[in-house]
């Protein structure tokens, strides 16, 4: 197979191309991969794609899609052509995200203690206090190392100019890291020699780094802290990931019914009796965590857990109330947070954002619904979103009514034609598809640890800008070069 025929249908002239800087002229970090792909027959690519799919099937790597009558459990789509980042590109990402997560942790500590940033008028009071994720119960709660965000998933996109910008901060229960780790494992099986020859930075230290970060949240007791993962159960969309991480870290996976609080201490029920729990990596939202404090109808949480947490007898990753910092309206103020707390200019910029709660900005959004991306501030997974250029008149009118009825609940952003990467599409041809990058950031012991790579999510549908797995997206392995 020639280079021309391998990429016969490949055209990405309107976007920043991760692989090419000119037609069939690969960027230096992609040259070896491009030349290798050009020599592999389509039949061999099909065989390797099939092998990767079978690997996902054998491991039970699925996710849950709600609201689909044809079934909820699906295999996570994997594209076998990796995305490659240079050491210099990664250094900028690493520095920018370290700066960002440091500011976000300072912001969370501030709003739950002195609220200086609000008193100084840097962020409007109502922006914080009207957020549905703000938890008044967290006022004056002391945390080890002031670590509110132990695990973050920060979503980046690359602009047409080639710069990475932050699209979203996921600070409550970010998911997807199991797919990042599994993608790498499958990739090393499918293309072993190609992987070995590229000098790719490893990512398998993630589980132990996560365990170290969680351990730093433990109350001061003698001996090794007892850490568990709290899952909503088998029907949760990320249940596979919960079981995966429990195995990787060698800790127990529990549900709310497995835990009990006595004298403001948390215990795990075992056949041999009760066992003290020091740290809970919780994978359910605040609302369901403790029915005595939050939603009284929750059957997923642990009665009395919040009082034990407030008393300092158990650590939680992430802290209760972190969601106020990943509210999509509060996101617009993160560059101000960085300047306020760190006295630095942001290394990574935000996407320009219009806050519909502001009258002038709302007026602009309503007049330009056909050009903008509109998002509900508390939604995730690609839900509650309008992509203006791809929408119908009826959809725009519906969103207009939603915005007018509850403007605080919506923000809007320009439709950015973010970068594309080559994908093996429909087992037939290599074509460009839009990609973003979710980078996983860990905080503990006052340290910030960032896994070199992250999860590159792919909008597998042609022309789509939505990369979420629940909306037809997939993933590919992300290689960060040593040099």
C-alpha positions as CSV (number, residue, x, y, z in Angstrom):
1,X,0.0,0.0,0.0
2,X,1.4,3.4,-0.9
3,X,1.3,6.5,1.3
4,X,-1.2,8.1,-1.1
5,X,-3.7,5.2,-1.0
6,X,-3.4,4.8,2.8
7,X,-4.7,8.3,3.3
8,X,-6.7,8.6,0.0
9,X,-9.7,10.1,1.8
10,X,-7.8,12.2,4.2
11,X,-8.4,15.9,4.1
12,X,-8.3,18.3,7.1
13,X,-7.4,21.6,5.5
14,X,-9.8,23.7,7.6
15,X,-8.4,22.5,11.0
16,X,-5.2,22.1,12.9
17,X,-4.1,18.6,12.1
18,X,-2.3,16.7,14.9
19,X,-0.4,14.5,12.4
20,X,0.3,16.7,9.3
21,X,1.6,20.3,8.9
22,X,0.9,20.0,5.1
23,X,-0.9,17.4,3.0
24,X,1.0,14.1,3.5
25,X,3.8,15.9,5.2
26,X,3.8,14.6,8.8
27,X,5.0,16.6,11.8
28,X,8.4,15.3,13.1
29,X,6.9,13.3,16.0
30,X,4.5,11.5,13.6
31,X,6.9,10.7,10.8
32,X,7.8,7.2,11.9
33,X,4.1,6.3,12.6
34,X,3.0,7.7,9.2
35,X,5.6,5.7,7.3
36,X,4.6,2.6,9.2
37,X,0.9,3.0,8.6
38,X,1.6,3.6,4.9
39,X,3.1,0.1,4.6
40,X,0.3,-1.8,6.4
41,X,-2.5,-3.2,4.2
42,X,-6.1,-2.3,5.1
43,X,-6.7,-6.0,5.9
44,X,-3.9,-5.9,8.5
45,X,-5.3,-2.7,10.1
46,X,-8.7,-4.4,10.2
47,X,-7.2,-7.4,12.0
48,X,-5.5,-5.3,14.6
49,X,-8.6,-3.2,15.1
50,X,-10.6,-6.4,15.6
51,X,-7.9,-7.6,18.1
52,X,-8.3,-4.4,20.1
53,X,-12.1,-4.7,20.2
54,X,-11.8,-8.3,21.3
55,X,-9.4,-7.3,24.1
56,X,-12.0,-4.7,25.3
57,X,-14.7,-7.4,25.2
58,X,-12.7,-9.9,27.2
59,X,-11.9,-7.4,29.9
60,X,-15.6,-6.3,30.1
61,X,-14.7,-2.7,29.3
62,X,-18.1,-1.0,28.9
63,X,-19.9,2.1,29.7
64,X,-23.6,2.8,30.3
65,X,-25.7,5.0,28.1
66,X,-29.0,6.1,29.7
67,X,-32.2,6.6,27.7
68,X,-31.5,4.2,24.8
69,X,-34.1,1.5,24.3
70,X,-31.7,-0.8,22.4
71,X,-29.6,-1.4,25.6
72,X,-27.4,0.5,27.9
73,X,-24.1,-1.5,28.0
74,X,-21.7,-0.7,25.2
75,X,-18.1,-1.4,24.4
76,X,-16.0,1.7,24.6
77,X,-14.9,2.5,21.0
78,X,-11.1,2.5,20.6
79,X,-9.2,3.9,17.7
80,X,-5.8,2.2,17.1
81,X,-3.9,5.2,15.7
82,X,-2.2,7.0,18.6
83,X,-2.0,10.7,19.2
84,X,1.5,12.0,19.8
85,X,2.6,15.0,21.9
86,X,6.1,16.4,22.0
87,X,8.0,16.8,25.3
88,X,7.8,20.6,24.8
89,X,4.0,20.5,24.3
90,X,3.6,18.4,27.4
91,X,5.8,20.7,29.5
92,X,3.5,23.6,28.7
93,X,0.4,21.5,29.6
94,X,2.0,20.3,32.8
95,X,3.0,23.8,33.9
96,X,-0.4,25.3,33.0
97,X,-2.4,22.6,34.8
98,X,-0.3,22.7,37.9
99,X,-0.9,26.5,38.0
100,X,-4.6,26.0,37.4
101,X,-5.3,23.3,40.0
102,X,-3.3,25.2,42.6
103,X,-5.5,28.3,42.0
104,X,-8.7,26.2,42.1
105,X,-7.8,24.6,45.4
106,X,-7.0,28.1,46.8
107,X,-10.4,29.3,45.5
108,X,-12.3,26.5,47.2
109,X,-10.5,27.0,50.5
110,X,-11.2,30.7,50.3
111,X,-14.9,30.6,49.5
112,X,-15.5,28.1,52.3
113,X,-13.5,30.2,54.9
114,X,-12.8,33.9,54.5
115,X,-14.3,34.5,51.0
116,X,-11.7,37.2,50.3
117,X,-12.0,36.8,46.5
118,X,-15.7,37.7,46.8
119,X,-15.2,40.6,49.2
120,X,-12.6,42.1,46.8
121,X,-15.1,41.9,43.9
122,X,-12.9,39.6,41.7
123,X,-15.9,37.2,41.4
124,X,-19.5,38.2,42.0
125,X,-21.0,36.9,45.2
126,X,-24.1,35.6,43.4
127,X,-21.9,33.5,41.0
128,X,-20.8,31.4,43.8
129,X,-23.8,31.4,46.1
130,X,-26.3,30.6,43.4
131,X,-24.3,27.6,42.2
132,X,-26.2,24.4,42.9
133,X,-22.9,22.8,43.9
134,X,-22.0,25.3,46.6
135,X,-22.4,23.6,50.0
136,X,-22.9,25.8,53.0
137,X,-22.2,22.8,55.2
138,X,-18.6,23.0,54.2
139,X,-18.0,26.4,55.8
140,X,-15.0,26.2,58.2
141,X,-14.4,22.5,57.6
142,X,-10.6,21.9,57.9
143,X,-9.0,19.6,55.3
144,X,-5.5,18.0,55.3
145,X,-3.1,20.1,53.2
146,X,-6.2,22.2,52.2
147,X,-6.7,19.6,49.5
148,X,-10.2,20.0,48.2
149,X,-9.5,18.6,44.7
150,X,-7.6,15.3,45.0
151,X,-8.5,14.0,41.5
152,X,-9.2,16.3,38.6
153,X,-9.9,15.7,34.9
154,X,-9.2,18.8,32.9
155,X,-10.4,18.9,29.3
156,X,-8.2,20.6,26.7
157,X,-8.7,21.4,23.1
158,X,-6.2,22.6,20.5
159,X,-7.2,25.7,18.6
160,X,-6.7,26.3,14.8
161,X,-3.5,28.2,15.8
162,X,-2.1,25.1,17.5
163,X,-2.5,26.3,21.1
164,X,-4.0,24.2,23.9
165,X,-6.8,25.9,25.8
166,X,-8.9,24.7,28.7
167,X,-12.5,23.7,27.8
168,X,-13.7,22.4,31.1
169,X,-12.6,21.6,34.7
170,X,-14.0,18.4,36.1
171,X,-13.5,18.5,39.8
172,X,-16.3,16.3,41.3
173,X,-16.0,12.7,40.2
174,X,-14.1,12.8,36.9
175,X,-14.1,9.6,35.0
176,X,-12.2,7.9,32.1
177,X,-8.8,7.2,33.6
178,X,-9.4,3.5,33.4
179,X,-9.8,3.9,29.6
180,X,-6.6,5.8,29.4
181,X,-4.8,3.0,31.2
182,X,-6.5,0.2,29.2
183,X,-5.9,2.1,25.9
184,X,-2.2,2.0,26.6
185,X,-2.3,-1.7,27.5
186,X,-4.2,-2.6,24.3
187,X,-1.9,-0.4,22.2
188,X,1.2,-2.1,23.4
189,X,-0.4,-5.4,22.3
190,X,-1.6,-4.2,18.9
191,X,1.6,-2.3,17.9
192,X,4.3,-3.6,20.2
193,X,7.4,-2.7,18.1
194,X,6.0,0.7,17.0
195,X,5.5,1.5,20.7
196,X,8.9,0.4,21.7
197,X,10.6,2.5,19.1
198,X,9.0,5.8,19.9
199,X,10.3,6.6,23.4
200,X,6.9,7.0,25.0
201,X,6.6,8.2,28.6
202,X,4.9,5.5,30.9
203,X,1.6,6.1,32.6
204,X,1.3,3.0,34.8
205,X,2.3,4.9,37.9
206,X,-1.1,6.4,38.0
207,X,-2.7,3.9,40.4
208,X,0.1,4.2,43.0
209,X,0.1,8.0,42.7
210,X,-3.6,8.1,43.3
211,X,-3.2,5.8,46.3
212,X,-0.5,8.2,47.7
213,X,-2.7,11.2,47.1
214,X,-5.7,9.5,48.9
215,X,-3.4,8.4,51.8
216,X,-2.5,12.0,52.5
217,X,-6.2,12.6,53.4
218,X,-6.2,10.1,56.2
219,X,-6.7,11.2,59.9
220,X,-3.6,10.9,62.0
221,X,-3.6,7.3,63.1
222,X,-0.9,4.7,63.5
223,X,-0.4,2.2,60.7
224,X,-1.3,2.1,57.1
225,X,-4.6,4.0,56.3
226,X,-7.6,1.9,55.3
227,X,-8.9,3.3,52.0
228,X,-12.0,2.3,50.1
229,X,-13.8,3.3,46.8
230,X,-17.4,4.2,47.3
231,X,-19.5,3.3,44.2
232,X,-23.2,3.9,43.5
233,X,-23.3,0.3,42.3
234,X,-23.4,-1.8,39.2
235,X,-25.9,0.4,37.3
236,X,-23.6,3.5,37.4
237,X,-22.1,4.4,34.0
238,X,-18.6,4.3,35.3
239,X,-18.9,1.1,37.4
240,X,-16.2,-0.7,35.3
241,X,-13.8,2.1,36.2
242,X,-14.6,1.8,40.0
243,X,-13.8,-2.0,39.9
244,X,-10.7,-1.4,37.8
245,X,-9.2,1.2,40.1
246,X,-10.0,-0.9,43.2
247,X,-8.0,-3.8,41.7
248,X,-5.2,-1.5,40.6
249,X,-4.8,0.0,44.0
250,X,-5.5,-3.2,46.0
251,X,-8.3,-1.6,48.0
252,X,-11.9,-2.5,48.6
253,X,-14.8,-1.4,46.5
254,X,-17.9,-0.7,48.7
255,X,-21.4,0.6,48.4
256,X,-23.2,2.7,50.9
257,X,-24.8,-0.3,52.6
258,X,-21.3,-1.7,53.3
259,X,-20.4,1.3,55.6
260,X,-21.8,2.4,58.9
261,X,-21.0,5.4,61.1
262,X,-20.6,5.1,64.9
263,X,-19.5,7.9,67.2
264,X,-18.5,10.0,64.2
265,X,-16.2,7.3,62.8
266,X,-16.8,5.3,59.6
267,X,-16.6,1.5,59.6
268,X,-16.9,-1.2,57.0
269,X,-19.0,-4.2,57.6
270,X,-17.2,-7.5,57.3
271,X,-18.1,-11.0,58.2
272,X,-15.5,-10.8,61.0
273,X,-17.0,-7.5,62.4
274,X,-16.5,-3.8,61.8
275,X,-13.3,-2.4,60.4
276,X,-12.3,1.3,60.6
277,X,-12.2,3.3,57.3
278,X,-9.8,6.2,57.1
279,X,-10.3,7.5,53.5
280,X,-13.1,7.2,51.0
281,X,-12.5,7.8,47.3
282,X,-16.2,8.5,46.6
283,X,-17.5,8.1,43.1
284,X,-21.0,9.5,43.8
285,X,-22.1,13.1,43.9
286,X,-22.6,15.2,47.0
287,X,-26.4,15.0,46.8
288,X,-26.4,11.2,47.4
289,X,-23.5,11.1,49.9
290,X,-25.3,11.4,53.2
291,X,-29.2,11.3,53.5
292,X,-29.0,13.0,56.9
293,X,-27.5,16.2,55.3
294,X,-28.2,16.2,51.6
295,X,-31.0,14.3,49.8
296,X,-33.0,12.4,52.4
297,X,-34.2,9.9,49.7
298,X,-30.7,8.7,48.8
299,X,-30.2,5.0,49.2
300,X,-26.6,5.2,47.9
301,X,-24.9,7.1,50.6
302,X,-24.0,6.6,54.3
303,X,-26.1,8.2,57.1
304,X,-23.8,10.2,59.4
305,X,-20.9,10.3,56.9
306,X,-20.7,14.1,56.7
307,X,-20.5,14.5,60.5
308,X,-17.6,12.1,60.6
309,X,-16.0,14.0,57.8
310,X,-16.5,17.4,59.4
311,X,-15.1,16.0,62.7
312,X,-11.9,15.0,60.8
313,X,-12.3,11.3,61.4
314,X,-12.4,10.3,57.7
315,X,-11.0,11.8,54.5
316,X,-12.9,12.2,51.3
317,X,-11.6,12.5,47.8
318,X,-12.8,14.7,46.4
319,X,-14.0,17.1,49.1
320,X,-17.7,17.9,49.4
321,X,-18.5,21.1,47.6
322,X,-15.8,21.0,44.9
323,X,-18.5,21.2,42.2
324,X,-18.8,25.0,42.6
325,X,-15.4,25.3,41.0
326,X,-16.3,23.3,37.9
327,X,-19.6,25.1,37.4
328,X,-19.3,26.2,33.8
329,X,-20.2,29.8,34.7
330,X,-17.5,29.9,37.5
331,X,-15.1,28.5,34.9
332,X,-15.1,31.9,33.1
333,X,-13.4,33.4,36.2
334,X,-10.5,30.9,36.6
335,X,-8.0,33.3,34.8
336,X,-8.9,35.9,37.4
337,X,-8.4,33.4,40.2
338,X,-4.9,32.6,38.9
339,X,-4.0,36.3,38.9
340,X,-5.6,36.9,42.3
341,X,-4.1,34.0,44.2
342,X,-0.8,33.5,42.4
343,X,-0.1,36.9,40.9
344,X,0.6,35.2,37.6
345,X,-0.8,35.3,34.1
346,X,-2.5,32.0,33.0
347,X,-0.2,29.7,31.1
348,X,-3.3,28.0,29.5
349,X,-6.1,30.2,28.4
350,X,-9.9,29.6,28.7
351,X,-12.2,29.4,25.8
352,X,-14.0,32.7,25.5
353,X,-17.2,32.4,27.5
354,X,-20.5,34.3,27.7
355,X,-22.4,34.2,30.9
356,X,-26.1,34.2,30.3
357,X,-26.8,35.5,33.8
358,X,-25.2,38.8,32.7
359,X,-27.9,40.9,30.7
360,X,-25.5,42.2,28.0
361,X,-23.9,38.8,27.4
362,X,-27.3,37.1,27.4
363,X,-28.6,39.5,24.8
364,X,-25.6,38.6,22.6
365,X,-26.1,34.9,23.1
366,X,-29.8,35.1,22.2
367,X,-28.9,37.0,19.0
368,X,-26.3,34.5,17.9
369,X,-27.6,31.1,18.9
370,X,-26.9,29.8,15.4
371,X,-23.1,30.5,15.8
372,X,-22.5,29.5,19.5
373,X,-22.2,26.4,21.6
374,X,-24.6,26.8,24.6
375,X,-24.2,24.6,27.7
376,X,-26.1,24.0,30.9
377,X,-23.7,24.8,33.7
378,X,-24.3,21.7,35.8
379,X,-24.5,19.1,33.0
380,X,-21.8,16.7,31.7
381,X,-21.3,14.0,29.2
382,X,-22.4,16.1,26.3
383,X,-26.0,16.5,27.6
384,X,-27.8,19.9,28.0
385,X,-25.9,21.3,25.0
386,X,-26.7,23.2,21.8
387,X,-24.2,23.3,19.0
388,X,-25.5,26.3,17.1
389,X,-24.1,25.7,13.6
390,X,-25.5,22.1,13.6
391,X,-28.8,22.9,15.2
392,X,-32.3,23.3,13.8
393,X,-34.6,26.3,14.2
394,X,-36.7,24.4,16.6
395,X,-33.8,23.4,18.8
396,X,-32.6,27.0,18.9
397,X,-36.0,28.2,19.9
398,X,-36.2,25.7,22.7
399,X,-32.9,26.8,24.1
400,X,-33.9,30.4,23.8
401,X,-36.9,29.6,26.1
402,X,-34.6,27.7,28.5
403,X,-32.2,30.6,28.7
404,X,-34.9,33.2,29.3
405,X,-36.5,31.0,32.0
406,X,-33.2,30.3,33.9
407,X,-30.3,32.4,32.6
408,X,-28.0,31.5,35.5
409,X,-28.0,27.9,34.3
410,X,-26.4,28.6,30.9
411,X,-23.2,29.8,29.3
412,X,-22.2,30.0,25.7
413,X,-18.9,29.8,23.8
414,X,-17.8,30.3,20.2
415,X,-17.9,27.2,18.0
416,X,-14.2,26.4,18.0
417,X,-13.0,24.1,15.1
418,X,-10.6,22.2,17.4
419,X,-8.0,19.9,16.1
420,X,-8.3,16.7,14.2
421,X,-6.3,13.5,14.3
422,X,-6.2,10.5,11.9
423,X,-8.6,7.7,12.8
424,X,-9.3,4.3,11.2
425,X,-12.9,4.8,10.4
426,X,-15.5,2.0,9.9
427,X,-12.6,-0.5,9.4
428,X,-12.2,1.0,5.9
429,X,-10.1,4.1,5.7
430,X,-8.0,6.6,7.6
431,X,-9.8,9.9,8.0
432,X,-9.5,13.0,10.3
433,X,-11.8,13.3,13.3
434,X,-12.0,15.9,16.0
435,X,-10.2,15.2,19.3
436,X,-9.9,16.7,22.8
437,X,-7.7,15.7,25.7
438,X,-8.7,14.9,29.2
439,X,-5.6,15.2,31.5
440,X,-5.7,13.6,35.0
441,X,-4.3,15.7,37.8
442,X,-3.7,14.4,41.4
443,X,-3.1,16.5,44.5
444,X,-1.9,15.3,47.8
445,X,0.8,16.1,50.4
446,X,0.9,19.5,48.9
447,X,2.1,18.0,45.6
448,X,0.6,18.1,42.1
449,X,1.1,15.0,40.0
450,X,0.0,14.8,36.4
451,X,0.0,11.6,34.3
452,X,1.9,12.2,31.1
453,X,-0.7,11.6,28.4
454,X,-4.3,11.5,29.4
455,X,-7.3,10.4,27.5
456,X,-7.7,11.6,23.9
457,X,-11.4,11.5,23.2
458,X,-12.6,11.2,19.6
459,X,-15.7,12.4,17.8
460,X,-16.1,9.4,15.6
461,X,-19.1,10.7,13.7
462,X,-18.0,12.7,10.7
463,X,-18.2,16.4,11.3
464,X,-19.2,16.0,14.9
465,X,-17.7,18.2,17.6
466,X,-19.0,16.1,20.5
467,X,-16.4,13.6,21.8
468,X,-18.3,12.1,24.8
469,X,-18.7,8.4,24.8
470,X,-22.4,8.8,25.6
471,X,-22.8,10.8,22.4
472,X,-21.0,8.4,20.0
473,X,-17.4,9.3,20.8
474,X,-14.4,7.0,21.4
475,X,-10.8,7.2,22.5
476,X,-7.3,6.7,21.4
477,X,-3.9,6.3,23.2
478,X,-2.0,9.5,23.9
479,X,1.8,9.3,23.6
480,X,4.0,11.9,25.3
481,X,7.6,11.7,24.0
482,X,10.6,11.7,26.3
483,X,12.4,14.1,23.9
